[in-house]
Amino acid sequence: MVGEEGIKQVKDLNRQSVVRITGAVQETKSRDFPFEVKSEKIEILSRAVHPITN
């Protein structure tokens, strides 16, 4: 399971950032989402630059 440090890292990411999540996909009881990922590891592959520039 991803610890507090991993959660802090992804909270600061912009929507266009690229991450790799390793874990198990499982059904959830949520009304909004039929599945969830029980993450074991989160890697930040690329942080988005905001605002996006050319």
N, CA, C and O atoms as a Tinker XYZ file with bonds, in Angstrom:
   216  protein
     1  N      0.851000   -1.180000    0.000000    73     2
     2  CA     0.000000    0.000000    0.000000    64     1     3
     3  C      0.891000    1.236000    0.000000    63     2     4     5
     4  O      1.964000    1.242000    0.603000    81     3
     5  N      0.445000    2.256000   -0.667000    73     3     6
     6  CA     1.191000    3.507000   -0.754000    64     5     7
     7  C      1.047000    4.258000    0.559000    63     6     8     9
     8  O     -0.053000    4.385000    1.098000    81     7
     9  N      2.165000    4.754000    1.067000    73     7    10
    10  CA     2.148000    5.465000    2.340000    64     9    11
    11  C      1.818000    6.932000    2.197000    63    10    12    13
    12  O      1.477000    7.412000    1.116000    81    11
    13  N      1.927000    7.631000    3.307000    73    11    14
    14  CA     1.609000    9.059000    3.351000    64    13    15
    15  C      2.484000    9.876000    2.410000    63    14    16    17
    16  O      2.010000   10.833000    1.798000    81    15
    17  N      3.745000    9.511000    2.290000    73    15    18
    18  CA     4.671000   10.242000    1.420000    64    17    19
    19  C      4.225000   10.159000   -0.045000    63    18    20    21
    20  O      4.293000   11.151000   -0.771000    81    19
    21  N      3.775000    8.994000   -0.474000    73    19    22
    22  CA     3.280000    8.826000   -1.838000    64    21    23
    23  C      2.042000    9.662000   -2.102000    63    22    24    25
    24  O      1.888000   10.234000   -3.181000    81    23
    25  N      1.169000    9.731000   -1.123000    73    23    26
    26  CA    -0.057000   10.536000   -1.261000    64    25    27
    27  C      0.307000   12.014000   -1.394000    63    26    28    29
    28  O     -0.284000   12.716000   -2.214000    81    27
    29  N      1.262000   12.498000   -0.609000    73    27    30
    30  CA     1.690000   13.898000   -0.689000    64    29    31
    31  C      2.232000   14.223000   -2.075000    63    30    32    33
    32  O      1.962000   15.298000   -2.611000    81    31
    33  N      2.997000   13.295000   -2.660000    73    31    34
    34  CA     3.589000   13.524000   -3.974000    64    33    35
    35  C      2.526000   13.693000   -5.051000    63    34    36    37
    36  O      2.635000   14.596000   -5.881000    81    35
    37  N      1.513000   12.854000   -5.056000    73    35    38
    38  CA     0.519000   12.923000   -6.120000    64    37    39
    39  C     -0.494000   14.049000   -5.910000    63    38    40    41
    40  O     -1.109000   14.500000   -6.877000    81    39
    41  N     -0.681000   14.507000   -4.695000    73    39    42
    42  CA    -1.597000   15.621000   -4.441000    64    41    43
    43  C     -1.136000   16.895000   -5.135000    63    42    44    45
    44  O     -1.961000   17.732000   -5.501000    81    43
    45  N      0.165000   17.051000   -5.320000    73    43    46
    46  CA     0.723000   18.261000   -5.917000    64    45    47
    47  C      0.831000   18.184000   -7.438000    63    46    48    49
    48  O      1.316000   19.131000   -8.057000    81    47
    49  N      0.400000   17.100000   -8.054000    73    47    50
    50  CA     0.519000   16.944000   -9.503000    64    49    51
    51  C     -0.601000   17.665000  -10.251000    63    50    52    53
    52  O     -1.726000   17.763000   -9.763000    81    51
    53  N     -0.277000   18.161000  -11.431000    73    51    54
    54  CA    -1.281000   18.706000  -12.330000    64    53    55
    55  C     -1.938000   17.563000  -13.082000    63    54    56    57
    56  O     -1.403000   16.455000  -13.113000    81    55
    57  N     -3.074000   17.811000  -13.680000    73    55    58
    58  CA    -3.832000   16.765000  -14.374000    64    57    59
    59  C     -3.081000   16.155000  -15.544000    63    58    60    61
    60  O     -3.302000   14.986000  -15.860000    81    59
    61  N     -2.208000   16.896000  -16.193000    73    59    62
    62  CA    -1.507000   16.389000  -17.364000    64    61    63
    63  C     -0.230000   15.629000  -17.017000    63    62    64    65
    64  O      0.470000   15.170000  -17.920000    81    63
    65  N      0.085000   15.489000  -15.752000    73    63    66
    66  CA     1.269000   14.729000  -15.336000    64    65    67
    67  C      1.085000   13.260000  -15.663000    63    66    68    69
    68  O     -0.038000   12.774000  -15.789000    81    67
    69  N      2.210000   12.552000  -15.799000    73    67    70
    70  CA     2.172000   11.133000  -16.159000    64    69    71
    71  C      2.665000   10.313000  -14.975000    63    70    72    73
    72  O      3.742000   10.573000  -14.437000    81    71
    73  N      1.874000    9.321000  -14.571000    73    71    74
    74  CA     2.241000    8.452000  -13.452000    64    73    75
    75  C      2.096000    6.989000  -13.851000    63    74    76    77
    76  O      1.351000    6.649000  -14.770000    81    75
    77  N      2.818000    6.138000  -13.145000    73    75    78
    78  CA     2.663000    4.685000  -13.290000    64    77    79
    79  C      2.213000    4.159000  -11.926000    63    78    80    81
    80  O      2.882000    4.369000  -10.914000    81    79
    81  N      1.080000    3.478000  -11.919000    73    79    82
    82  CA     0.545000    2.927000  -10.680000    64    81    83
    83  C      0.582000    1.408000  -10.776000    63    82    84    85
    84  O      0.045000    0.821000  -11.716000    81    83
    85  N      1.209000    0.789000   -9.811000    73    83    86
    86  CA     1.272000   -0.667000   -9.736000    64    85    87
    87  C      0.364000   -1.115000   -8.600000    63    86    88    89
    88  O      0.437000   -0.591000   -7.489000    81    87
    89  N     -0.490000   -2.089000   -8.889000    73    87    90
    90  CA    -1.394000   -2.572000   -7.860000    64    89    91
    91  C     -2.445000   -3.492000   -8.446000    63    90    92    93
    92  O     -2.287000   -4.004000   -9.554000    81    91
    93  N     -3.501000   -3.696000   -7.713000    73    91    94
    94  CA    -4.573000   -4.603000   -8.120000    64    93    95
    95  C     -5.843000   -3.812000   -8.414000    63    94    96    97
    96  O     -6.235000   -2.929000   -7.650000    81    95
    97  N     -6.476000   -4.147000   -9.539000    73    95    98
    98  CA    -7.763000   -3.549000   -9.883000    64    97    99
    99  C     -8.845000   -4.397000   -9.227000    63    98   100   101
   100  O     -8.845000   -5.622000   -9.346000    81    99
   101  N     -9.769000   -3.733000   -8.531000    73    99   102
   102  CA   -10.826000   -4.473000   -7.853000    64   101   103
   103  C    -12.147000   -3.728000   -7.974000    63   102   104   105
   104  O    -12.165000   -2.515000   -8.185000    81   103
   105  N    -13.224000   -4.436000   -7.844000    73   103   106
   106  CA   -14.541000   -3.805000   -7.865000    64   105   107
   107  C    -14.708000   -2.969000   -6.603000    63   106   108   109
   108  O    -14.108000   -3.254000   -5.566000    81   107
   109  N    -15.533000   -1.930000   -6.711000    73   107   110
   110  CA   -15.794000   -1.069000   -5.568000    64   109   111
   111  C    -17.296000   -0.939000   -5.355000    63   110   112   113
   112  O    -18.083000   -1.225000   -6.258000    81   111
   113  N    -17.683000   -0.519000   -4.191000    73   111   114
   114  CA   -19.101000   -0.322000   -3.891000    64   113   115
   115  C    -19.551000    1.100000   -4.206000    63   114   116   117
   116  O    -20.713000    1.447000   -3.991000    81   115
   117  N    -18.640000    1.920000   -4.713000    73   115   118
   118  CA   -18.954000    3.305000   -5.051000    64   117   119
   119  C    -19.975000    3.384000   -6.171000    63   118   120   121
   120  O    -19.942000    2.583000   -7.106000    81   119
   121  N    -20.881000    4.345000   -6.079000    73   119   122
   122  CA   -21.869000    4.541000   -7.149000    64   121   123
   123  C    -21.228000    5.126000   -8.393000    63   122   124   125
   124  O    -21.669000    4.854000   -9.510000    81   123
   125  N    -20.187000    5.931000   -8.206000    73   123   126
   126  CA   -19.595000    6.674000   -9.316000    64   125   127
   127  C    -18.580000    5.883000  -10.132000    63   126   128   129
   128  O    -18.395000    6.153000  -11.319000    81   127
   129  N    -17.924000    4.914000   -9.512000    73   127   130
   130  CA   -16.868000    4.171000  -10.184000    64   129   131
   131  C    -17.042000    2.678000   -9.928000    63   130   132   133
   132  O    -17.143000    2.258000   -8.776000    81   131
   133  N    -17.077000    1.868000  -10.996000    73   131   134
   134  CA   -17.250000    0.431000  -10.786000    64   133   135
   135  C    -15.970000   -0.271000  -10.317000    63   134   136   137
   136  O    -16.037000   -1.361000   -9.749000    81   135
   137  N    -14.799000    0.352000  -10.553000    73   135   138
   138  CA   -13.528000   -0.258000  -10.192000    64   137   139
   139  C    -12.634000    0.757000   -9.491000    63   138   140   141
   140  O    -12.819000    1.967000   -9.625000    81   139
   141  N    -11.663000    0.242000   -8.742000    73   139   142
   142  CA   -10.642000    1.077000   -8.123000    64   141   143
   143  C     -9.318000    0.339000   -8.184000    63   142   144   145
   144  O     -9.281000   -0.876000   -8.377000    81   143
   145  N     -8.225000    1.084000   -8.017000    73   143   146
   146  CA    -6.901000    0.472000   -7.990000    64   145   147
   147  C     -6.399000    0.514000   -6.556000    63   146   148   149
   148  O     -6.302000    1.584000   -5.955000    81   147
   149  N     -6.085000   -0.640000   -6.018000    73   147   150
   150  CA    -5.464000   -0.716000   -4.701000    64   149   151
   151  C     -3.962000   -0.632000   -4.953000    63   150   152   153
   152  O     -3.310000   -1.629000   -5.260000    81   151
   153  N     -3.431000    0.577000   -4.816000    73   151   154
   154  CA    -2.059000    0.841000   -5.243000    64   153   155
   155  C     -1.034000    0.295000   -4.262000    63   154   156   157
   156  O     -1.199000    0.347000   -3.043000    81   155
   157  N      0.038000   -0.233000   -4.855000    73   155   158
   158  CA     1.188000   -0.700000   -4.077000    64   157   159
   159  C      2.378000    0.221000   -4.275000    63   158   160   161
   160  O      3.229000    0.372000   -3.399000    81   159
   161  N      2.413000    0.845000   -5.473000    73   159   162
   162  CA     3.540000    1.712000   -5.804000    64   161   163
   163  C      3.065000    2.767000   -6.792000    63   162   164   165
   164  O      2.327000    2.461000   -7.728000    81   163
   165  N      3.492000    4.014000   -6.582000    73   163   166
   166  CA     3.188000    5.100000   -7.505000    64   165   167
   167  C      4.510000    5.744000   -7.922000    63   166   168   169
   168  O      5.302000    6.166000   -7.081000    81   167
   169  N      4.733000    5.811000   -9.250000    73   167   170
   170  CA     5.926000    6.453000   -9.787000    64   169   171
   171  C      5.497000    7.666000  -10.603000    63   170   172   173
   172  O      4.581000    7.574000  -11.420000    81   171
   173  N      6.143000    8.781000  -10.388000    73   171   174
   174  CA     5.884000    9.973000  -11.188000    64   173   175
   175  C      6.860000    9.942000  -12.352000    63   174   176   177
   176  O      8.068000   10.077000  -12.158000    81   175
   177  N      6.337000    9.764000  -13.568000    73   175   178
   178  CA     7.174000    9.664000  -14.755000    64   177   179
   179  C      7.471000   11.038000  -15.355000    63   178   180   181
   180  O      8.568000   11.268000  -15.864000    81   179
   181  N      6.498000   11.951000  -15.298000    73   179   182
   182  CA     6.684000   13.280000  -15.864000    64   181   183
   183  C      5.711000   14.242000  -15.192000    63   182   184   185
   184  O      4.506000   13.991000  -15.152000    81   183
   185  N      6.236000   15.338000  -14.668000    73   183   186
   186  CA     5.393000   16.383000  -14.081000    64   185   187
   187  C      5.003000   17.371000  -15.155000    63   186   188   189
   188  O      5.859000   17.835000  -15.908000    81   187
   189  N      3.739000   17.700000  -15.241000    73   187   190
   190  CA     3.262000   18.670000  -16.218000    64   189   191
   191  C      3.694000   20.072000  -15.830000    63   190   192   193
   192  O      3.727000   20.425000  -14.651000    81   191
   193  N      4.021000   20.855000  -16.829000    73   191   194
   194  CA     4.361000   22.256000  -16.616000    64   193   195
   195  C      3.079000   23.059000  -16.788000    63   194   196   197
   196  O      2.380000   22.911000  -17.790000    81   195
   197  N      2.772000   23.900000  -15.822000    73   195   198
   198  CA     1.518000   24.653000  -15.885000    64   197   199
   199  C      1.825000   26.140000  -15.775000    63   198   200   201
   200  O      2.504000   26.522000  -14.822000    81   199
   201  N      1.396000   26.965000  -16.636000    73   199   202
   202  CA     0.611000   26.632000  -17.809000    64   201   203
   203  C      1.484000   25.994000  -18.893000    63   202   204   205
   204  O      2.696000   26.205000  -18.938000    81   203
   205  N      0.852000   25.222000  -19.749000    73   203   206
   206  CA     1.569000   24.545000  -20.822000    64   205   207
   207  C      2.084000   25.596000  -21.787000    63   206   208   209
   208  O      1.344000   26.486000  -22.207000    81   207
   209  N      3.370000   25.486000  -22.140000    73   207   210
   210  CA     3.991000   26.449000  -23.060000    64   209   211
   211  C      4.490000   25.731000  -24.304000    63   210   212   213
   212  O      4.730000   24.523000  -24.284000    81   211
   213  N      4.641000   26.477000  -25.375000    73   211   214
   214  CA     5.171000   25.903000  -26.625000    64   213   215
   215  C      6.644000   26.094000  -26.737000    63   214   216
   216  O      7.248000   25.673000  -27.723000    81   215
